């Protein structure tokens, strides 16, 4: 059967580790879980919430009131986390629960380290349908859910509203609108890049592939096939790179840019439109108060309208199968990822919750820097191929090299996409 992968973040390399499951319990807990005298160890990444102490105290107290169990929360640096996870998996010393970035969930599931959560989710009325789809897809491996969606951000179009207003332009709703706006900006403001194409920014590429009806890769049985060289994917890549090569909306220097370079140039007043994360506008304005009122956001349009899917990134909460009480661990995961604590975490961090019911305020927001991202996340949040091998694709910079070869004139779109698809297919099937 041909399986179409929904167009969140790339996944790390496979940790080929054996681990015997030793978790107990099941989904049918028969009511409240009695955790009296027990303690759960939880690893949370440091930095997403700059001052999380009060939040941890509050959620721990609520959990103890509900179950009688205590929680030991340990903050882990993102930079050190992957190696620490791999070491703990190998040694059987994993925590009961941990935040697993969407980049790692499939890897740890493949390593045999995580508890499947389907029975728990399905036992909660309406919860399955409430999960933000892109995050749920990224947390699913071999048709089982191993990562409970917690929080996420997504990329959309960020643009200079003052420039658009000055030139009588509206936020683009189609690809032709992007070109029209870009040409007007190029003519009126020759020192400003209308829409630079960052050559070293992989997640800037895929929305145009998906927006044209293409795919990054598809799974048939156990075999992956990259479709970057399909007619649809080529059309999307042709449009995106054409913003630079055909329309002159970019610069030669942008060929090596990462997303951080895009944001820096935008902050300096040198960029009119870019793809950037939902976490960006607030941070830009806080660091550059003069930009207040001059930044807008819009969903990424499909070729002829609608919403082009965008890579949705964030984190899951996962239960490790070294836990002695999976039922109790799930109760903590549920407390953190649904209801008031999910909303509180999102409010404090600037990200979106992983369940749609907790996003009602964001979806109903009239804030021009919130509403478009919320819509993009729910209606167009997407995932790259969910396989541990996608980390090898990223390590090889397959997609980035493809874009840079086109921008630099070393290859045309047909040749570059064919070469990239062949390399990606080989890496995905190793």
BELLIN-V956408 format. One record per pair of residues at least 12 apart in sequence whose ideal C-beta (glycine too) atoms are under 7 Angstrom apart, sorted by the first residue. I is the first residue (numbers start at 1). GAP is how many residues later the second one is. D is the distance in whole Angstrom. If there is no record, write none. Layout:
[[I:GAP:D] [I:GAP:D]]
This chain:
[[2:216:7] [2:218:5] [3:215:7] [3:216:4] [3:217:7] [4:214:6] [5:210:7] [5:212:7] [5:213:6] [5:214:6] [5:380:5] [5:381:7] [6:127:7] [6:128:7] [6:131:5] [6:376:6] [6:377:6] [7:199:7] [7:203:4] [7:208:7] [7:209:7] [7:302:4] [7:375:4] [8:94:4] [8:126:5] [8:127:6] [8:130:4] [8:144:7] [8:303:6] [8:304:4] [8:305:5] [8:306:7] [8:373:7] [8:375:5] [9:92:7] [9:93:4] [9:94:5] [9:129:7] [9:302:7] [9:304:4] [10:93:6] [10:374:5] [10:380:5] [10:381:6] [10:384:5] [11:92:6] [11:93:7] [11:95:5] [11:96:6] [11:375:7] [11:376:6] [11:377:5] [11:379:5] [11:380:5] [12:70:6] [12:91:6] [12:92:5] [12:95:5] [12:376:7] [12:379:4] [13:375:7] [13:378:4] [13:379:6] [14:93:6] [14:96:6] [14:374:4] [14:375:7] [15:71:5] [15:74:6] [15:92:6] [15:96:5] [17:72:5] [17:73:5] [17:94:5] [18:94:7] [19:70:6] [19:73:7] [19:92:7] [19:93:5] [19:94:5] [21:300:4] [22:299:7] [22:300:6] [23:92:5] [23:298:4] [23:300:5] [23:303:4] [24:300:6] [24:301:6] [24:302:6] [25:300:6] [25:301:5] [25:302:4] [26:93:6] [27:92:3] [27:93:5] [27:96:5] [28:95:7] [29:298:5] [32:34:7] [32:35:7] [33:34:5] [33:294:5] [33:295:5] [33:298:5] [34:33:7] [34:34:6] [35:32:4] [35:33:5] [35:34:3] [35:290:7] [35:293:5] [36:32:4] [38:31:5] [38:287:6] [38:290:6] [39:30:6] [39:31:5] [39:33:6] [40:29:6] [40:31:5] [40:56:4] [40:57:6] [40:288:7] [40:289:6] [40:292:6] [41:31:5] [41:33:7] [41:54:4] [41:55:5] [42:29:6] [42:30:7] [42:31:5] [42:53:6] [42:54:7] [42:55:5] [42:56:7] [42:290:7] [43:31:5] [43:33:5] [43:52:5] [43:55:4] [43:56:7] [44:29:6] [44:31:6] [44:55:5] [45:31:6] [45:33:5] [45:36:6] [45:54:5] [46:29:4] [46:30:6] [46:31:5] [47:31:6] [48:301:5] [49:296:7] [49:299:5] [49:300:5] [55:289:7] [55:290:7] [55:293:6] [56:17:5] [59:276:6] [59:277:6] [59:282:5] [60:13:7] [62:273:7] [63:269:6] [63:272:6] [67:261:6] [67:264:6] [69:259:6] [71:261:6] [82:22:7] [85:19:7] [85:23:7] [89:19:7] [89:22:6] [89:24:5] [92:230:6] [94:19:6] [94:226:4] [94:228:5] [95:225:6] [96:223:7] [96:224:6] [96:227:4] [96:233:5] [97:220:6] [97:222:6] [97:232:5] [97:235:6] [97:236:6] [98:220:6] [98:222:7] [99:51:7] [99:216:5] [99:218:6] [100:47:6] [100:215:7] [100:216:5] [100:218:5] [101:214:5] [102:33:7] [102:36:4] [102:45:7] [102:211:6] [102:212:6] [102:213:7] [102:214:6] [105:33:7] [105:34:5] [105:41:6] [105:42:4] [105:211:5] [105:213:6] [106:35:4] [106:280:5] [106:281:6] [106:282:5] [107:281:4] [108:210:7] [109:32:4] [109:37:4] [110:31:6] [110:278:5] [113:207:6] [113:208:6] [114:32:4] [114:204:5] [114:205:7] [114:206:6] [114:207:6] [115:204:4] [115:205:7] [115:206:5] [115:211:5] [116:28:4] [116:29:6] [116:30:6] [117:28:5] [117:29:7] [117:31:6] [117:202:7] [118:26:6] [118:27:5] [120:210:5] [121:24:6] [130:225:5] [130:226:5] [130:227:5] [131:18:5] [131:223:7] [131:224:6] [132:17:5] [132:20:7] [132:222:5] [132:223:7] [132:224:6] [132:245:7] [132:246:7] [132:249:6] [133:248:7] [134:178:4] [134:247:3] [134:248:5] [134:249:5] [135:14:4] [135:17:5] [135:177:6] [135:179:6] [135:219:5] [136:13:6] [137:246:4] [137:249:6] [138:245:5] [138:248:6] [139:177:5] [140:246:6] [141:245:6] [146:172:6] [147:169:3] [147:171:5] [148:168:6] [148:169:5] [148:185:5] [148:189:5] [149:167:6] [149:188:7] [149:205:3] [149:206:7] [150:164:7] [150:165:5] [150:166:6] [150:167:5] [150:186:7] [150:187:5] [150:204:5] [151:163:5] [151:164:6] [151:194:6] [151:195:6] [151:198:7] [151:200:4] [151:201:6] [151:202:6] [151:203:6] [152:160:5] [152:161:6] [152:162:3] [152:199:6] [152:200:5] [152:202:6] [152:225:6] [152:229:7] [153:124:5] [153:125:4] [153:126:5] [153:160:6] [153:161:6] [153:198:5] [153:199:7] [154:124:6] [154:156:5] [154:158:5] [154:219:6] [154:222:5] [154:223:4] [154:227:5] [155:48:6] [155:120:5] [155:121:6] [155:122:5] [155:155:5] [155:156:6] [156:141:5] [156:142:6] [156:143:5] [156:144:6] [156:154:6] [156:216:5] [156:217:5] [156:220:5] [157:15:7] [157:116:6] [157:118:6] [157:140:7] [157:141:5] [157:143:6] [158:116:6] [158:118:4] [158:122:6] [158:123:6] [158:137:6] [158:139:5] [159:12:7] [159:113:6] [159:114:4] [159:137:5] [159:139:7] [160:112:5] [160:134:6] [160:135:7] [161:133:6] [161:134:6] [161:135:4] [162:132:4] [163:22:6] [163:26:7] [163:109:5] [167:17:5] [167:18:7] [167:21:6] [169:12:5] [169:15:6] [171:125:6] [171:127:4] [172:126:7] [172:129:6] [173:128:5] [173:132:6] [174:127:5] [174:129:7] [174:130:6] [174:131:5] [175:64:6] [175:126:7] [175:128:5] [178:17:6] [179:68:6] [182:12:4] [182:13:5] [182:61:7] [182:65:6] [182:67:5] [185:87:5] [186:62:7] [186:63:7] [192:78:6] [192:79:7] [192:80:5] [193:56:6] [193:57:6] [193:58:6] [193:77:6] [193:78:5] [193:79:7] [194:55:4] [194:78:5] [194:79:6] [195:48:5] [195:54:4] [195:78:4] [196:53:7] [196:54:4] [196:55:6] [196:58:4] [196:61:7] [196:66:6] [196:75:6] [196:78:7] [197:43:6] [197:44:6] [197:46:5] [197:47:4] [197:53:5] [197:57:6] [197:210:6] [198:56:6] [198:59:4] [198:60:6] [198:61:6] [198:63:7] [198:64:5] [199:55:7] [199:56:4] [199:57:6] [199:58:6] [199:201:7] [199:204:5] [199:205:4] [199:208:5] [200:56:6] [200:57:6] [200:58:5] [200:200:5] [201:56:7] [201:57:6] [201:58:5] [202:192:7] [202:197:5] [202:198:6] [203:108:4] [204:71:5] [205:35:7] [205:194:6] [205:198:6] [206:105:6] [206:178:7] [207:68:7] [207:93:5] [207:101:5] [207:102:6] [207:103:5] [208:28:4] [208:29:6] [208:31:6] [208:32:4] [209:19:7] [209:24:5] [209:27:4] [209:28:7] [210:98:6] [210:99:4] [210:172:6] [211:25:6] [211:89:7] [211:91:4] [211:92:6] [211:97:3] [212:20:5] [212:21:7] [212:23:4] [212:24:3] [212:91:5] [213:19:4] [214:13:6] [214:16:5] [214:18:4] [214:19:3] [214:22:5] [215:12:4] [215:18:7] [216:12:7] [216:168:6] [216:169:6] [217:168:5] [217:207:6] [217:211:6] [223:206:6] [224:161:7] [224:163:7] [224:201:6] [224:204:4] [224:205:6] [225:200:6] [226:195:4] [226:198:4] [226:199:5] [226:202:7] [227:194:7] [228:189:5] [228:192:5] [228:193:4] [228:196:7] [229:188:4] [229:189:5] [229:192:4] [233:184:7] [234:179:6] [234:180:7] [234:183:5] [237:176:6] [237:180:6] [238:175:5] [241:162:6] [241:165:5] [241:166:6] [241:172:7] [244:163:6] [245:162:7] [255:149:6] [255:152:5] [255:153:6] [259:17:7] [262:12:5] [262:14:7] [263:13:6] [263:17:6] [263:21:7] [267:17:6] [267:21:6] [275:25:7] [278:74:7] [278:95:4] [279:71:5] [279:72:7] [281:14:5] [281:16:6] [281:88:4] [282:68:6] [282:87:7] [295:74:7] [296:72:6] [297:71:6] [297:72:5] [297:75:4] [297:76:6] [298:74:5] [299:73:5] [299:76:6] [299:77:5] [299:81:7] [300:76:7] [307:69:6] [307:72:5] [307:73:4] [308:72:6] [309:71:5] [309:73:4] [310:66:6] [310:70:6] [310:71:7] [310:72:6] [311:71:6] [311:73:6] [312:65:6] [312:69:3] [312:70:6] [312:71:7] [314:37:6] [317:16:5] [317:19:6] [317:20:6] [319:14:6] [337:17:6] [337:18:7] [338:17:6] [338:20:7] [342:13:6] [342:16:4] [343:15:5] [346:12:7] [352:22:6] [352:25:5] [356:22:6] [359:15:6] [359:19:7] [362:12:4] [363:15:7] [385:43:7] [387:41:6] [389:38:6] [389:39:5] [389:41:6] [390:38:7] [392:35:4] [392:38:7] [393:31:5] [393:34:5] [393:35:7] [396:27:7] [396:31:6] [398:22:5] [398:25:5] [398:26:5] [398:29:7] [399:21:7] [402:14:5] [402:15:6] [402:18:4]]
